[in-house]
Amino acid sequence: MVGKYKVVTLCGSTRFKEDFMEQQKRLSLQGYIVISVGCFSHSGDDEVWAEGTKEMLDDMHKRKIDMADEIYVINKNGYIGESTLSEIKYAESKGMPVVYMESPDTRKESPAAEERFV
């Protein structure tokens, strides 16, 4: 396939690094241009927690959403945290399609207090 490719931005908790890598590969092989996160804060990229860095990366991710035709939510076991929920709402406010890795109806509680479910 050669031609115009849709652009998709991956969204989801950075604790699911392996899922990000798998979905990036799968979507690329399906002909999508894939935009992903730059750091995996919940998977060991501790630089994210420096003052102001997480806020900058969150804002930068919204700019990545601006460049996309749709977002793809990596919601393993139905998990959607606060940052991801913000990204979903942002994409929806732009009229952008939101595609989920798993049905949003498979939500399960998470032990993480800093993030919540939709």
Number of C-alpha atoms within 10 A of each C-alpha: 6 5 6 9 14 12 20 25 24 24 27 27 24 21 14 15 18 11 17 21 11 11 18 21 13 13 15 15 10 11 15 17 18 20 19 19 19 12 16 17 17 13 13 12 12 11 12 18 11 9 9 9 12 15 13 11 15 16 13 14 21 18 11 18 25 16 13 20 17 20 25 22 26 24 22 20 16 21 22 26 21 15 16 24 18 14 21 23 13 15 20 14 9 10 11 17 14 17 17 16 15 15 12 16 9 11 16 12 11 15 8 8 7 9 15 16 14 12
